[in-house]
Amino acid sequence: MAREPKKSRKSSTRSDRPELVVRALWAHKQGNTESQWEDGFAVDVQSGVLAVADGASDGVFTKVWVELLLKSFIAAPLALDDMQVVEPWLFERRQKWFATIDYPNLRWSLRKRVDTSCAAATFLAFRLDEPEASPKSKEPAAPHKPSGWTAWAVGDVCLFHVRDNRLITTFPIERSSEFSYTPSVYQSKALLPTPKAQVLKGELRPGDLLLFATDALANQMMVTTESGDDAPDWDRLLAVDQDAWRQEIEFLRERGEMVNDDCTLLIVRQVPADSEVAVASEPGAAELHVDPSRPENPAPPGGTRP
Amino acid sequence: MSKGKYEKSAERANPACIVFLLDQSYSMNDGISGTPKPKIEVLEAGINRFIADLISLCEKGEEEGPRHYFDVGVIGYTTDRSDPPISIVGPVLRGEKETLTGRDLLSVPELFNDTLALEDRERTEYDDTGGLIKVKVKFPVWYRKPDPSSMGGTAMCRAIEYVKAVVEPWCALHSRSFPPVVIHLSDGEATDGDPEAAAAALKHVSTDDGELLFFNCHISESQAQSVVFPSSELMLTDERAKVLFRMSSELPESVRSRAEVKGISCAPGARGMVFNADAAQMIQLIQMGTVGAQVPTLPQHR
């Protein structure tokens, strides 16, 4: 079920960015159906932009909200730590959410729910920094050079940065004990003050892995690394089959080692210099996944599914 | 001390169970807390509102309707007027389609799909300019107060035993769920024996997550001083209140802290009981049903 970006010899002239390979694995909460998976992710490989959202399961019209946030960010990434920009962005998304749910025609129980509640999601966004051109030659930077990146986090979707199969950074949570039941969220109604995103900047080198994991999974991954018993084989995630991965998730849930929650894992690798280049989609296009029932049919940002 | 972890969320794989035990004895027709409003009418509105709120909490915005996060039971009890009186105990929720009649436990989708009535009521709220406006809302009904002629004595012991027989098989089927929460609303003393033994047996029913929680509310017709969530029997002078204290479960710490978040104040060691409750305090105890089973009203996470 994981989407495997097809590999091809690079032919584009867009050689100024590191080339990324992206894999996605996801598993819905036990007891729910696949279509009730309330995480979501969106990727624009060519622009080096991606985002992962984890919809709060006690919200209402959560999938609508997750999709609005993801589509909007991928179409026009913004600095989520700049509240001057974030507040109007959220205001517009909230208006769109309310219009989309068609409040006047909701059944009594849904109206009642919307009257007192809303949707909410934690959000982790990532963008490769603009490459710097060589001041002398005016040539663009080489594609396989290290590249700067910026990540913004609201809540507890986590980024794991792995180099040479060793974990070097986690963000925004650093230890498993920091996970809580009340992470910061973007709400579809302004019931609570808008949280300011945490920011981390880093450097991506050829061969590096970036893992983006929603909270239950991230928590379990951190517990494993903290135990120190068996250093995780991070590179294994590049090849693990989705069904096998889901069985592992199920096993951990059964043993009580993982909270029963939707799980999503994005695995991003910068292609080493001597490798073929992966192209996940046409230049400028993006992959958006908020409807796992049709993962083979991604929609462009701002567009609708055919 | 209630034994257990009490950490399970209400979810479809492991739904929670809330049972109300309603005193339908004749004295429930008297006014509540010195007002002319009959206790049974306050109870009727409180139960219907609770079920509507619970259904709404299970709404996710999906076409198929609210999710099955809860099983709900509302068991009424009284006696007939024969001598000696015969206990009358059984489920009291009904729907227009008659799919609910005679069933002890009902899932949220079942309740949503069969209401007795969907009444139009008005609610006052603020408009965009800060002015007060009347807004029409739907008020679903599943419980109607009984006819006074069918209301007799207080068969409390028999009723508690009945609930035990309802929740035991539920726990066997839902061993990984949050344990059942039983909320007993009454205005008097048992006329069929000592309820403490029945309460003790009920509280031993458990799931893997903990022992059943039994909360008791004594509804007052006078304006006597109320006792809300006491933490020690020494705080009580009334013998009936002491009995209620011993019958009631101690609030597990996880439940107590969630109640505090919802603005329901209760000290460590507090029992789930209210004595001489007025209407507001009775509603507060009813709300403890969902506080126990972890369903926040504002989206947090997970």
Chai-1 contact restraints between the chains, C-beta under 6 A:
chainA,res_idxA,chainB,res_idxB,connection_type,confidence,min_distance_angstrom,max_distance_angstrom,comment,restraint_id
A,Q30,B,A13,contact,1.0,0.0,6.0,A-B,restraint_1
A,G31,B,E11,contact,1.0,0.0,6.0,A-B,restraint_2
A,G31,B,R12,contact,1.0,0.0,6.0,A-B,restraint_3
A,G31,B,A13,contact,1.0,0.0,6.0,A-B,restraint_4
A,A56,B,P299,contact,1.0,0.0,6.0,A-B,restraint_5
A,A56,B,H301,contact,1.0,0.0,6.0,A-B,restraint_6
A,S57,B,R302,contact,1.0,0.0,6.0,A-B,restraint_7
A,D58,B,P296,contact,1.0,0.0,6.0,A-B,restraint_8
A,D58,B,P299,contact,1.0,0.0,6.0,A-B,restraint_9
A,G59,B,P299,contact,1.0,0.0,6.0,A-B,restraint_10
A,V60,B,E59,contact,1.0,0.0,6.0,A-B,restraint_11
A,V60,B,G61,contact,1.0,0.0,6.0,A-B,restraint_12
A,F61,B,G61,contact,1.0,0.0,6.0,A-B,restraint_13
A,W108,B,K138,contact,1.0,0.0,6.0,A-B,restraint_14
A,S109,B,I55,contact,1.0,0.0,6.0,A-B,restraint_15
A,S109,B,S56,contact,1.0,0.0,6.0,A-B,restraint_16
A,S109,B,E59,contact,1.0,0.0,6.0,A-B,restraint_17
A,S109,B,P66,contact,1.0,0.0,6.0,A-B,restraint_18
A,L110,B,E59,contact,1.0,0.0,6.0,A-B,restraint_19
A,K112,B,S56,contact,1.0,0.0,6.0,A-B,restraint_20
A,R113,B,S56,contact,1.0,0.0,6.0,A-B,restraint_21
A,R113,B,E59,contact,1.0,0.0,6.0,A-B,restraint_22
A,T116,B,T297,contact,1.0,0.0,6.0,A-B,restraint_23
A,A120,B,P299,contact,1.0,0.0,6.0,A-B,restraint_24
A,Y181,B,Q300,contact,1.0,0.0,6.0,A-B,restraint_25
A,T182,B,Q300,contact,1.0,0.0,6.0,A-B,restraint_26
A,P183,B,H301,contact,1.0,0.0,6.0,A-B,restraint_27
A,D261,B,R302,contact,1.0,0.0,6.0,A-B,restraint_28
